[in-house]
Amino acid sequence: MAGRFPGAETINDLWDLLREGRETTKFFSDEELDISIPDHIKNDKAYVKARGVINDAEKFDSAFFGINPKLADLMDPQQRIFLEIAWEVLEKTGHLFPVYSKKSPFMQVVAATHTM
């Protein structure tokens, strides 16, 4: 199992965060907000200027995954992180491409989101 979370690079880091009750939500000043967010939204009292931020999301190695760099720039950062985490799990479990490329092992990848 593997994962990356705001403030936690690994599953073990996540458990430490939870155990310690640390807050990892990043709160933004008006100057830090994306300029593409319309003023009427930014100034709405119900608008929360915060979100979870995953470190190094922009450090994707497109060549490693055989993806054109321009295409990688257009990809959703969550997709790039998903590829990195999937590869991490393969490494941790010993299912590396040179070993299994001709044996066609079964692999299942599950991604889930939960919104309220």
C-alpha positions in Angstrom: 0.0 0.0 0.0 1.2 3.5 -0.8 -0.1 7.0 -0.8 0.8 10.7 -0.6 -1.3 13.1 1.3 -1.2 16.8 2.3 1.6 17.0 4.9 2.4 13.3 4.6 4.7 11.6 2.0 3.9 8.1 3.1 1.2 6.0 4.8 3.4 6.0 8.0 3.6 9.8 7.9 -0.2 10.0 7.6 -0.6 7.8 10.7 1.8 10.1 12.5 -0.2 13.1 11.5 -3.4 11.6 12.7 -2.0 10.3 15.9 -0.5 13.8 16.7 -3.6 15.6 15.6 -1.6 18.0 13.3 -3.4 20.3 10.8 -2.0 20.1 7.3 -4.5 22.3 5.5 -2.8 25.2 3.8 -4.6 28.5 4.2 -3.9 31.2 1.6 -3.8 35.0 1.7 -5.6 37.0 -1.0 -2.2 37.5 -2.7 -1.5 33.8 -2.8 -4.8 32.9 -4.5 -4.9 32.0 -8.1 -5.5 35.1 -10.2 -8.0 33.2 -12.3 -10.5 33.0 -9.4 -13.1 35.7 -9.9 -13.3 38.5 -7.3 -16.9 37.7 -6.5 -15.9 34.2 -5.5 -12.8 35.3 -3.6 -14.7 37.9 -1.7 -17.7 35.6 -0.8 -17.9 35.1 2.9 -18.6 31.4 2.3 -15.4 30.9 0.2 -12.7 29.1 2.1 -9.2 30.1 1.1 -7.6 26.8 1.9 -6.9 23.3 0.5 -4.7 20.3 1.0 -1.4 20.6 -0.8 0.7 17.6 -1.8 4.5 18.4 -1.8 6.4 18.1 -5.1 3.4 17.5 -7.3 5.1 19.4 -10.0 8.3 17.2 -10.0 6.9 14.5 -12.3 9.5 12.6 -14.4 7.6 12.3 -17.7 10.5 10.5 -19.5 10.5 7.8 -16.9 6.9 7.0 -17.6 7.3 7.4 -21.4 5.0 10.4 -21.5 5.7 13.4 -23.8 6.6 16.4 -21.5 4.1 18.6 -23.1 1.3 16.0 -22.5 2.5 15.6 -18.9 2.1 19.4 -18.4 -1.5 19.1 -19.5 -2.3 16.1 -17.3 -4.1 16.6 -14.1 -1.5 16.6 -11.3 -3.6 13.9 -9.5 -3.0 11.6 -12.5 0.7 12.2 -12.4 0.9 11.5 -8.7 -1.3 8.3 -9.2 1.3 7.0 -11.7 4.1 7.7 -9.2 2.3 5.9 -6.4 1.4 3.0 -8.6 5.0 2.6 -9.5 6.1 2.9 -5.9 3.8 0.0 -5.0 5.2 -2.2 -7.8 8.7 -1.5 -6.5 7.8 -2.2 -2.9 6.2 -5.6 -3.8 9.0 -6.7 -6.3 6.7 -6.5 -9.4 9.2 -4.7 -11.6 8.7 -4.4 -15.3 11.9 -6.2 -16.4 11.0 -9.3 -14.3 7.3 -9.5 -15.3 7.1 -7.9 -18.7 6.6 -11.3 -20.5 4.6 -13.1 -17.7 1.6 -10.8 -17.8 0.8 -10.8 -14.1 -2.6 -9.7 -12.9 -2.6 -6.3 -11.2 -5.4 -4.3 -9.8 -5.2 -0.6 -9.1 -7.9 1.1 -7.2 -8.4 4.8 -6.7 -11.2 6.3 -4.6 -12.4 9.7 -3.6 -14.9 10.6 -1.0 -16.8 13.9 -1.0 -19.6 14.9 1.2 
